[in-house]
Amino acid sequence: MAQIFYKYQGTGNDFVMIDNRLQTFDKNNTKQVAFLCDRRFGIGADGLILLENHSDYDFKMVYYNADGNESTMCGNGGRCLVAFAKHLGVIKDKAIFEAIDGIHHATIKNDVVSLQMLDVDSVEDHKTHVFLNTGSPHHVQFEDKIEDFDIKNLGAKIRYGAPYNSEGSNVNFVKKISDSNFRLRTYERGVEDETLSCGTGATAVAIAMHYIGETEKNTIDLDVEGGKLQVSFNVENNSYNNVWLIGPANFVFKGEI
Ligand SMILES: N[C@H](CCC[C@H](N)C(=O)O)C(=O)O
């Protein structure tokens, strides 16, 4: 029987989306997920996301990186899943759903999705870089030549090197434009390449810049390769809460294999 696949993208971070409310998708078939995400032999995407039923919330999110392995929270993917849920009629203009890192609230207006991210209570300032977890692990460091540097090699070296090693981390390179605007490029774990945008990465950069005193703003615009995201938060004695990731989430196509 043919399986229906959708494609959504949020500022260039793209995902194969599957309505798995009938639990028909083989979740243990890593090779099948990697095939579907393969940009030559398959549909092509940075990740694959299942929409599933949930007894207490609007739906459940299951996220896989392009390497086929289930992974931690995907901010852009969560935003795209809210748009997908609306398309399917599962929600109207707001959602509460469960993901691997907990419960998320979201709203959608036209094609813009606002997704509440988890609170961040621990930020590590290592001077050369900042490390924090915004639902996925993120290493953040400045890069003056952000428009032209070898992100794939430098990103891989950091991602596989100590202290991250095999578990790894996503790696974000940032340049300050103003107190309320930063540009970032991200090497993503599990894609093992640069992605045009990383939602948990943009969230990590915004919080990191505030934490190290690069800005006192709590609404920050993030320029990513695939567009623009906005992150807002409240701060209470170095704990970040009411954290929101805002940006477009667009339907690309529906097809079957
Ligand atoms: N590759 C990430 C998960 C997806 C993060 C990114 N796509 C986002 O929008 O947050 C990881 O394995 O930690």
The ligand as an SDF file (V2000), in Angstrom:
LIG
                    3D

 13 12  0  0  0  0  0  0  0  0999 V2000
   20.2540   17.7990   14.7790 N   0  0  0  0  0  0  0  0  0  0  0  0
   19.7480   18.1240   16.1220 C   0  0  0  0  0  0  0  0  0  0  0  0
   18.2210   17.9810   16.1820 C   0  0  0  0  0  0  0  0  0  0  0  0
   17.5330   18.9270   15.2290 C   0  0  0  0  0  0  0  0  0  0  0  0
   17.8160   20.3380   15.5940 C   0  0  0  0  0  0  0  0  0  0  0  0
   17.4230   21.3840   14.5440 C   0  0  0  0  0  0  0  0  0  0  0  0
   16.9840   20.9080   13.2680 N   0  0  0  0  0  0  0  0  0  0  0  0
   16.4190   22.3610   15.1220 C   0  0  0  0  0  0  0  0  0  0  0  0
   15.6770   23.0060   14.3650 O   0  0  0  0  0  0  0  0  0  0  0  0
   16.4020   22.5190   16.3730 O   0  0  0  0  0  0  0  0  0  0  0  0
   20.3660   17.1630   17.1250 C   0  0  0  0  0  0  0  0  0  0  0  0
   20.5310   15.9930   16.8190 O   0  0  0  0  0  0  0  0  0  0  0  0
   20.6400   17.6310   18.2390 O   0  0  0  0  0  0  0  0  0  0  0  0
  1  2  1  0
  2  3  1  0
  2 11  1  0
  3  4  1  0
  4  5  1  0
  5  6  1  0
  6  7  1  0
  6  8  1  0
  8  9  2  0
  8 10  1  0
 11 12  2  0
 11 13  1  0
M  END
$$$$
